[in-house]
Amino acid sequence: MDIQEVIKQQVTGHPVVVYMKGTPSAPRCGFSANVVNILNSLGVKDIFSVNILENDDIRKGIIEYANWPTVPQVYINGEFIGGSDITTEMYQSGELKTMLSKIVA
């Protein structure tokens, strides 16, 4: 299967997806840790995460998929939200909580 199709299935098959360095329980960079902390603080229990350090095809493919040069990359309901800075801004403004309230029970 084409890597772009794999990524599309991951992004659209889960309500919250994070492409990151490491895992939610063991982030491997501060930006990834920041995103996980924000999502956890908003009550997200089921983060589908992809450790880009373990799969070079995914690491390269996700940059192309989103046309976004860095990770972490956050997707909610199949929509690309952004990286750590954008996620932080949306958290501070309340926009992220509103978006997540539509999927988080």
Residue, then its C-alpha position, 0 to 999 in steps of 0.5 A: m500500500d502507498i504510504q500516503e494511503v496508509i497515512k490517510q487511513q490513520v488520519t481518517g480512522h481515528p478521532v485524534v492522531v498525533y505524528m510525533k517523536g516518541t510515544p505519548s507515554a515517552p515523548r522524545c522531544g519537548f514539542s511532542a511532549n507539549v502536544v500530549n500534555i495539552l491533549n491530556s489536560l483536555g481529557v483526550k484518552d485515546i490518542f492514536s500516535v505514530n512514532i516517526l522515529e520508528n518509520d522513515d517512510i512515515r517520517k518523510g510521508i507525513i511531511e508531504y501529506a500535510n505539506w508541513p515541514t515539522v512534527p509533531q502534527v496533530y489531526i482531529n476528525g481527519e483535519f490537520i490542525g498544526g504543530s506544537d505552536i498552533t496547538t498551544e495557541m488553539y488551547q489558550s484561545g479555547e478553540l481546541k477544547t471546542m473542537l475536541s468537545k465534539i469527539v471526546a466523551 
